[in-house]
Amino acid sequence: MVLRIILTVVFIIVCLALTLIVLMQEGKSAGLGAVAGAAESYWGKNKGRSMEGNLVKITKVLAVLFLLIAIVLNLKVF
């Protein structure tokens, strides 16, 4: 019972964090910049080290946590 309450609280925190992180990200619409080759600039090549790249990584981790906790909470073991 206590573990279920703890997991529910963690699940709510993960849900809120995931929502905020997704809303903080920029849109993926490249526009005409992709046609002109602007995506191959310094910022395009080093996107994984930028703030946007970090937000994408955090989103992936939170999404996996969301799915795992949702599955565990749905089990009727405890």
Buried (B, 14 or more C-beta within 10 A) or exposed (E): EEEEEEBEEEBEEBBEBBEEBEEEEEEEEEEEEEEEEEEEEEEBEEBEEEEEEEBBEBBEEBBEBBEEBEEBEEEEEE
